[in-house]
Amino acid sequence: MKAKSFFLFILLSLSLITLKAQTTNLSPQEFIAKVKTTKDAQLLDVRTPQEWEAGKIATSNCINFNDAAFKQQIEKLDKNKPVFVYCAAGGRSSKAAPILQQAGFKYIYNLTGGGYKDLANAGVK
């Protein structure tokens, strides 16, 4: 009986280890609605600092996806709070989302089919 219990414990432990957060891809409308209804949402803009300064959402964090230190810089964010990642058109954020997942972020929402301008035009602050 002890061997069976031990085997079940190991099996359960392995399945919990393999459970990973998944990225949820959202259209601009879905992304905006989810941001507005999510407590403790972290907005992550992965454009360059120059793009961010030219137009930004005040509550966003800018961490340049193209920066060699991107992986180290995302460690400053809270992995337990939902992170909403976007860029100018969806390319960089789609590449950043799996990196966030690998880093241990639990709730990742990626803006697809749009970018910063869609958020700004919708009044996301």
N, C-alpha and C positions, 0 to 999 in steps of 0.2 A: 504494500500500500504506500509506503514511504517513497519508493522509486516512482510510482505513478504520479504522486503529488509533486515530486521534484520535477519530473518530466513536464507536467502541466505548467508549473511555475516557470520553467525555462522557456517553454513555448509561448506563454503569455508575455514574458519579458521581451523576447525577440520580436513579437508582433508589435509591441508598444514602441520599441526602438525604431522599427521600420516605418511607423506612422509619421508622415511629414505633413507640414502645412502645404496646401496647394494654392496656387495663384488663381484668383478669379479674374478673368478678363471681362471688362465692362465697357459698353458703349459710352459715349459722352453723357447721354441722358441718365443711364444707369449709374455711372460713376458719380455724377453730381448728386443724384438722389441719395445714394449710399453715403457719401461724405456728409451730407446735411443731416442724416439720421443716425450717424455713428458717433457714439461718445468716445472721446479721446483719440479721434482720428489724427494720424500724422500724415501730412502731405509731403511727399518727397518728389522734388523737381530734379530730374537727372540731366538737365541741360547744362551748358557751360555757364560759368559765372557772368560772362558778358551777355549771354542771352537772358539770364535771370534778371540782371540789372536793367536791361532794356524793357522788361515787362515781367512782373512777378505777382504771385499771390502772397499777400503779407504774412500769412500763417504758415507758409511753406518752408521747408528746409531745402537748400540747394546743395546737392552733392553731385559733382560732375562725374558722369559715368565714364568719361574718357580719361579721368585722372588715374594715375597709377596707384594712388592710395584709396581708391573707391571702397574696397573691401574693409579697410581699416576705418574709414570715415563713417560707414553705415553702423559701425559698432556703437556710435554715440547715441543712436536711436533706441527706443524701448522696444524690445522684441516681443513683448506681450501685448502691446497696443497695436491696433490695426494700422497698416501703412498703405497709403494710396500713392502709387507711383505713376508719374507721367513725364512727358518730355514735349518736344515740339510737334511730333506727328505720330509717335508710337513705336518707332524703331528702337531707340535706346531704352525706353522703359520695358519693352518686351525682353530685351537682353538683361536688364537689371533684375527683373522679377525672379528668375531662377537663382541668381546670386543671393538675393534676400532670403529665398527659401533655404538655400544651403547654409546660410549664416544663422538659421534658427528662428527667423521671424514666423510668427504663428498665423497671422492674418494679412494676406497680401492681395491688394486689388490693383489691377493694371488697367490703365486707360488705353483702349484700342479704338481705332477708327477716328482718332482726333488727337488733340493735344492742348497745350497751354491756352491758345486763343479761344478754344471752345469753352474752357473753364472761365476765362476772364469775361467772355461775352455773356455767359450765364450768370455772372455776378458772384462767382465763388471768391470769397475773401479769405 
